[in-house]
Amino acid sequence: MTYKGTLLLSVLLVCGLLLAPLPLWMGNEGRVVQIDATASLLPDEQLVSVSQRGERPQHFAVIVGISDYQAIGDLRFCDDDANDWYLYLLGLGYDEIIVLGDDTSPYLKYDGLATEYNVKEALRDMVSRAGPRDTISFISSGHGSGDSRGASLLCMWDITVGANGEDGYFWDYELAAILQYAVAESVFVFLDHCFAGGFGAELMAMENSDSVYAAFTCDIMGMGWDAGEYENGMWTYFFLEYSLIGVFGSDSHTELEIAFSIAEAAYPFPRGAHHPTQYDGDPDHPFYLW
């Protein structure tokens, strides 16, 4: 293992030890996501091709929830986070929702393991098929880490083991390298992972950042929390269950910036690294999921 890999693993293990009393974020094996390989992006060679669509805008989502990991400590409620987001977006009328997770947790919809390879392929496929009037969403709940120098990563199900040429470390710049090709009118990113705030700078540096709204559980050095009293990740509960569903009644015309403010005000960590963060590429206009 390289020095960098050793450092990352050390940070990850420390994070897990610190949060052992409050089980963290969530994961599945066996099936492989069925992705149309011809739709995958080649970021260094071509721009995304846009499908011609009808009058009604299309809505796509990739949801990741990993409770049981292949090789690192498990979490408790990330599969519940994935299920709750799936039901919410389904209720809004989303046209296609891909759900990736672990190989033991119960999922209302299950499209395969949340390996780094599968998640990237699902995102590339979604980006490639969304047109300029469409909405795409990437929602993820699980372990997170970083390099303590400004970069953050999402721990995929196969972290430290890897598959299909990937190592399971899904870095902030890797997500941006995929989403930068989105021509969708609206791009929503929701991360309930430790250190998630580090993804904000990369997303806001994209040329299409004015289409992006992101809501994260913490800043670049913060923690996310499993919340047994809510049976969700804590940020998922307050943003989705408490605010979008509880306060706004799942109204499809809810401004996410207002939903964030309400969830933020109720969140148990009122300030500091563990406090939720948002990144809004176009703060002069409200962002909607529908």
C-alpha positions as CSV (number, residue, x, y, z in Angstrom):
1,M,0.0,0.0,0.0
2,T,1.3,3.5,-0.8
3,Y,1.9,6.1,1.8
4,K,-1.2,7.9,0.6
5,G,-3.3,4.8,0.8
6,T,-2.0,4.1,4.3
7,L,-2.8,7.6,5.4
8,L,-6.4,7.4,4.0
9,L,-7.0,4.1,5.6
10,S,-5.7,5.4,9.0
11,V,-8.1,8.4,8.8
12,L,-10.9,6.1,7.9
13,L,-10.2,3.7,10.8
14,V,-9.9,6.7,13.2
15,C,-13.3,8.0,12.0
16,G,-14.8,4.5,12.6
17,L,-13.4,4.3,16.1
18,L,-14.6,7.7,17.0
19,L,-18.1,7.0,15.9
20,A,-18.4,3.4,17.1
21,P,-21.0,4.4,19.8
22,L,-23.0,6.1,17.1
23,P,-23.0,3.7,14.2
24,L,-22.1,5.6,11.0
25,W,-23.3,5.4,7.4
26,M,-24.4,2.5,5.1
27,G,-23.9,-0.9,2.0
28,N,-24.5,-5.1,-0.9
29,E,-22.9,-7.9,-3.1
30,G,-23.8,-10.5,-5.7
31,R,-25.5,-8.7,-8.5
32,V,-23.8,-6.4,-11.0
33,V,-25.6,-3.3,-12.3
34,Q,-26.8,-3.7,-15.8
35,I,-25.5,-0.5,-17.5
36,D,-25.6,0.2,-21.2
37,A,-21.9,0.4,-21.9
38,T,-22.5,2.5,-25.1
39,A,-24.0,5.2,-22.9
40,S,-20.9,5.6,-20.7
41,L,-19.0,8.8,-20.8
42,L,-15.5,9.2,-22.0
43,P,-14.7,12.5,-20.3
44,D,-11.4,13.1,-22.0
45,E,-12.6,12.3,-25.4
46,Q,-16.1,13.4,-26.0
47,L,-18.9,15.5,-24.6
48,V,-22.1,13.9,-23.5
49,S,-24.6,13.2,-26.2
50,V,-28.1,14.4,-25.3
51,S,-31.2,12.4,-26.1
52,Q,-34.0,14.1,-27.8
53,R,-37.0,14.1,-25.5
54,G,-40.7,15.1,-25.6
55,E,-42.4,18.1,-24.0
56,R,-42.2,16.9,-20.4
57,P,-38.9,17.2,-18.6
58,Q,-37.4,13.9,-17.4
59,H,-36.2,13.2,-13.9
60,F,-33.4,10.7,-13.1
61,A,-31.7,9.6,-9.8
62,V,-28.9,7.5,-8.6
63,I,-29.3,6.6,-4.9
64,V,-26.5,4.9,-2.9
65,G,-27.0,3.5,0.7
66,I,-24.4,1.2,2.2
67,S,-24.9,-0.2,5.7
68,D,-22.8,-3.4,5.4
69,Y,-19.4,-3.0,3.9
70,Q,-17.2,-5.7,2.3
71,A,-14.1,-5.0,4.3
72,I,-14.6,-2.1,6.8
73,G,-16.9,-1.4,9.8
74,D,-20.6,-1.4,9.1
75,L,-23.3,1.2,9.7
76,R,-27.0,0.8,10.6
77,F,-29.4,3.0,8.7
78,C,-27.9,3.8,5.3
79,D,-30.2,1.3,3.6
80,D,-33.1,3.0,5.3
81,D,-31.9,6.3,3.9
82,A,-31.8,4.9,0.4
83,N,-35.3,3.4,0.8
84,D,-36.8,6.7,2.1
85,W,-35.2,8.7,-0.7
86,Y,-36.5,6.2,-3.2
87,L,-40.0,6.5,-1.9
88,Y,-39.9,10.3,-1.9
89,L,-38.6,10.6,-5.4
90,L,-41.0,7.9,-6.7
91,G,-43.8,9.9,-5.1
92,L,-42.7,13.0,-6.9
93,G,-42.9,11.1,-10.2
94,Y,-39.3,10.5,-11.1
95,D,-38.9,8.6,-14.4
96,E,-35.9,6.4,-13.4
97,I,-34.3,5.7,-10.1
98,I,-31.3,3.5,-9.7
99,V,-30.6,2.2,-6.2
100,L,-27.2,0.6,-5.3
101,G,-26.3,-0.8,-1.9
102,D,-24.9,-3.8,0.0
103,D,-25.6,-7.5,-0.2
104,T,-27.4,-8.1,3.1
105,S,-29.7,-5.1,3.8
106,P,-33.3,-4.9,2.7
107,Y,-34.0,-2.5,-0.2
108,L,-37.3,-1.5,-1.7
109,K,-35.5,-1.4,-5.1
110,Y,-32.1,-2.9,-5.7
111,D,-30.1,-2.6,-8.9
112,G,-26.7,-3.9,-7.6
113,L,-23.7,-3.5,-5.4
114,A,-22.5,0.0,-4.6
115,T,-19.0,-0.6,-5.8
116,E,-17.1,2.4,-7.1
117,Y,-17.3,1.0,-10.6
118,N,-21.0,0.5,-10.5
119,V,-21.8,3.9,-9.0
120,K,-19.6,5.6,-11.6
121,E,-21.2,3.7,-14.4
122,A,-24.7,4.5,-13.1
123,L,-23.8,8.2,-12.9
124,R,-22.3,8.3,-16.4
125,D,-25.4,6.6,-17.8
126,M,-27.7,9.1,-16.1
127,V,-25.6,12.1,-17.2
128,S,-25.5,10.9,-20.8
129,R,-29.2,10.5,-21.1
130,A,-30.5,13.6,-19.4
131,G,-31.4,16.5,-21.7
132,P,-31.2,20.3,-21.1
133,R,-34.7,20.4,-19.5
134,D,-34.2,17.5,-17.3
135,T,-33.3,16.9,-13.6
136,I,-30.7,14.5,-12.2
137,S,-30.0,13.6,-8.6
138,F,-27.2,11.8,-6.9
139,I,-27.9,10.9,-3.3
140,S,-25.5,8.9,-1.1
141,S,-25.3,7.7,2.5
142,G,-22.4,5.8,3.9
143,H,-18.9,6.1,5.3
144,G,-16.7,9.0,4.2
145,S,-13.1,10.1,4.7
146,G,-10.5,12.5,3.3
147,D,-6.8,13.3,3.1
148,S,-6.8,16.1,5.7
149,R,-5.4,18.4,3.0
150,G,-8.7,19.5,1.4
151,A,-9.9,16.5,-0.5
152,S,-12.8,14.3,0.5
153,L,-14.0,10.8,-0.6
154,L,-17.1,8.6,-0.4
155,C,-16.4,5.0,0.8
156,M,-18.0,2.7,-1.7
157,W,-18.9,-0.9,-0.7
158,D,-15.6,-2.2,-2.0
159,I,-13.3,0.3,-0.4
160,T,-9.8,-1.1,0.3
161,V,-10.7,-4.1,-1.9
162,G,-11.8,-2.7,-5.2
163,A,-13.2,-4.2,-8.4
164,N,-13.1,-3.6,-12.1
165,G,-10.1,-1.4,-12.0
166,E,-11.3,0.8,-9.1
167,D,-10.2,0.8,-5.5
168,G,-13.5,1.8,-3.8
169,Y,-12.3,5.3,-2.9
170,F,-14.7,7.7,-4.7
171,W,-13.0,11.1,-4.6
172,D,-14.6,14.5,-4.9
173,Y,-12.7,15.3,-8.1
174,E,-13.9,12.0,-9.6
175,L,-17.5,12.9,-9.0
176,A,-17.0,16.3,-10.5
177,A,-15.3,14.7,-13.5
178,I,-18.5,12.9,-14.3
179,L,-21.1,15.6,-13.4
180,Q,-19.2,18.3,-15.3
181,Y,-20.6,16.8,-18.5
182,A,-24.3,17.1,-17.4
183,V,-26.4,19.4,-19.6
184,A,-29.4,18.8,-17.3
185,E,-31.2,21.9,-16.2
186,S,-30.9,20.9,-12.5
187,V,-28.3,18.7,-10.8
188,F,-28.9,17.8,-7.1
189,V,-26.2,16.2,-4.9
190,F,-27.1,15.0,-1.4
191,L,-24.3,13.4,0.7
192,D,-24.8,11.9,4.2
193,H,-21.1,10.9,4.7
194,C,-18.3,12.1,7.0
195,F,-16.1,14.8,5.5
196,A,-18.7,15.4,2.8
197,G,-18.2,19.1,2.7
198,G,-15.0,18.7,0.7
199,F,-17.1,17.9,-2.3
200,G,-18.5,21.4,-2.5
201,A,-15.4,23.2,-3.9
202,E,-15.1,20.6,-6.7
203,L,-18.7,20.8,-7.7
204,M,-18.8,24.6,-7.6
205,A,-15.7,24.7,-9.9
206,M,-17.5,22.9,-12.7
207,E,-18.5,25.0,-15.7
208,N,-22.1,23.9,-15.2
209,S,-22.1,24.7,-11.5
210,D,-24.9,27.2,-12.0
211,S,-27.2,24.1,-12.4
212,V,-26.0,22.5,-9.2
213,Y,-27.4,22.5,-5.7
214,A,-25.8,20.3,-3.0
215,A,-26.6,19.6,0.6
216,F,-24.1,17.8,2.8
217,T,-24.2,16.6,6.4
218,C,-21.0,18.4,7.5
219,D,-18.0,20.4,6.3
220,I,-14.7,19.1,5.1
221,M,-13.6,17.9,8.5
222,G,-16.9,17.1,10.0
223,M,-18.7,13.8,10.9
224,G,-22.1,12.4,9.9
225,W,-24.1,10.3,12.4
226,D,-26.4,7.3,12.5
227,A,-29.4,8.2,14.6
228,G,-31.1,5.3,16.2
229,E,-34.0,7.3,17.5
230,Y,-34.9,8.2,13.9
231,E,-33.7,5.0,12.1
232,N,-31.9,7.2,9.6
233,G,-28.7,9.0,9.1
234,M,-29.2,12.1,11.1
235,W,-28.9,14.5,8.2
236,T,-31.2,12.4,6.0
237,Y,-33.8,12.5,8.7
238,F,-33.7,16.3,9.2
239,F,-33.5,17.2,5.6
240,L,-35.8,14.6,4.1
241,E,-38.1,13.3,6.8
242,Y,-38.3,16.4,9.0
243,S,-38.2,19.2,6.4
244,L,-39.2,18.0,2.9
245,I,-41.9,15.5,4.1
246,G,-42.8,16.7,7.6
247,V,-42.9,20.5,7.1
248,F,-43.6,20.7,3.4
249,G,-45.8,17.6,3.0
250,S,-43.7,16.3,0.1
251,D,-44.8,19.2,-2.0
252,S,-43.0,18.9,-5.4
253,H,-42.6,22.7,-5.6
254,T,-40.5,23.0,-2.4
255,E,-37.5,25.3,-2.6
256,L,-34.6,23.2,-1.4
257,E,-32.8,26.3,0.0
258,I,-35.7,26.9,2.3
259,A,-36.0,23.2,3.2
260,F,-32.3,23.3,4.0
261,S,-32.7,26.3,6.3
262,I,-35.5,24.6,8.3
263,A,-33.5,21.3,8.6
264,E,-30.4,23.2,9.5
265,A,-32.2,25.1,12.3
266,A,-33.4,21.9,13.8
267,Y,-30.2,19.9,13.4
268,P,-28.6,18.9,16.8
269,F,-25.1,20.3,15.9
270,P,-25.8,24.0,15.7
271,R,-22.4,25.1,14.5
272,G,-18.9,23.9,13.7
273,A,-17.5,21.1,11.5
274,H,-20.4,18.7,12.2
275,H,-23.0,21.3,11.0
276,P,-24.7,20.8,7.6
277,T,-23.4,22.7,4.6
278,Q,-25.0,23.7,1.3
279,Y,-23.6,24.8,-2.0
280,D,-25.8,26.7,-4.4
281,G,-24.5,27.4,-7.9
282,D,-27.3,29.9,-8.6
283,P,-28.3,31.5,-5.4
284,D,-30.5,34.0,-7.2
285,H,-33.0,31.4,-8.2
286,P,-34.7,28.6,-6.2
287,F,-33.8,25.0,-6.8
288,Y,-36.5,22.3,-7.1
289,L,-36.4,18.6,-7.3
290,W,-39.3,18.6,-9.7
